[in-house]
Amino acid sequence: MARFDGIDPATATGEIAAILRAQTARWGAPLENHRLYARRPTVFRGVRAMWTGLDASGLLEPPLVALLNRRVAILNNCEF
């Protein structure tokens, strides 16, 4: 359980709203970490830039990224 509540996706605008909608379409709900990052749009854009850069670099294959995400979620006691 997060110590802070994320934003309500219904109040999101612009790029943040588009990303949260895409996450809802793909996973059924926006990712909680993105709802938290969205409390500060500059932080949100920075985090998204990091993930976009990692995806574009081609350094990690998609199956490995999925495994890493799951492992980090487990370490953080996050239901992924």
Contacts in CASP RR format, 6 or more apart in sequence:
PFRMAT RR
TARGET T0000
AUTHOR 0000-0000-0000
METHOD contacts of the structure
MODEL  1
MARFDGIDPATATGEIAAILRAQTARWGAPLENHRLYARRPTVFRGVRAM
WTGLDASGLLEPPLVALLNRRVAILNNCEF
2 32 0 8 1.000
2 36 0 8 1.000
4 36 0 8 1.000
4 39 0 8 1.000
5 35 0 8 1.000
6 32 0 8 1.000
6 35 0 8 1.000
6 36 0 8 1.000
6 38 0 8 1.000
6 39 0 8 1.000
7 16 0 8 1.000
7 35 0 8 1.000
7 38 0 8 1.000
7 39 0 8 1.000
9 17 0 8 1.000
9 20 0 8 1.000
9 21 0 8 1.000
9 24 0 8 1.000
9 30 0 8 1.000
9 35 0 8 1.000
12 20 0 8 1.000
12 38 0 8 1.000
15 45 0 8 1.000
16 38 0 8 1.000
16 41 0 8 1.000
16 44 0 8 1.000
19 34 0 8 1.000
19 48 0 8 1.000
20 30 0 8 1.000
20 34 0 8 1.000
20 35 0 8 1.000
20 38 0 8 1.000
23 29 0 8 1.000
23 30 0 8 1.000
23 31 0 8 1.000
23 34 0 8 1.000
24 30 0 8 1.000
32 78 0 8 1.000
34 44 0 8 1.000
34 47 0 8 1.000
37 43 0 8 1.000
37 44 0 8 1.000
37 47 0 8 1.000
38 44 0 8 1.000
54 60 0 8 1.000
54 65 0 8 1.000
55 65 0 8 1.000
60 68 0 8 1.000
69 80 0 8 1.000
70 80 0 8 1.000
72 78 0 8 1.000
73 79 0 8 1.000
73 80 0 8 1.000
74 80 0 8 1.000
END
